[in-house]
Amino acid sequence: MEHPFLWVIAEKIGMAKGWCSANHVSWWQIGPSKAKKLVLDKGNATKGEVLTWAQHHIPNLKSQNIADALLYLWAWQQQKK
């Protein structure tokens, strides 16, 4: 079940990358384990560890989605250095 799903996703990502290239739009892609490795120095960090890390930067943060977004933002900054 997982492999056909991945092909569907890969096709859409490929189309998005192609459109970006044709229209001179910058794009960036990174996987969760790579982002966690760059930011937390632990590629297999749990969701709870990501949330705890994010709470050091945004006190009282409760949203896992915002924590994940912050993780990807920091990973992007790390790769731009």
Steps between C-alpha positions, in 0.01 A plus 500: 500500500779742584688476169211606271429790735864612478483494119194728509677743733826488300313582180342808656830614651666453162231710333543775761879499455460514123260795523736682739795448267306614193376812682826588680349440843736383773406183689646305788433148617618305802383186675400487867803300618744732320328808650514345848867412451588856392312671781491255790806294404276194530339374182262267681365758748139444602214747454519566873869588477429739213222664702726533807773657283250745349370592847848630584448759227124560536393458864157344559491358147249216479469445124702217349438650156663829598790309659549307175486820295761660727721193461486526119567874512809445712615215274464731199711763678765238585528389138528860377815560712 
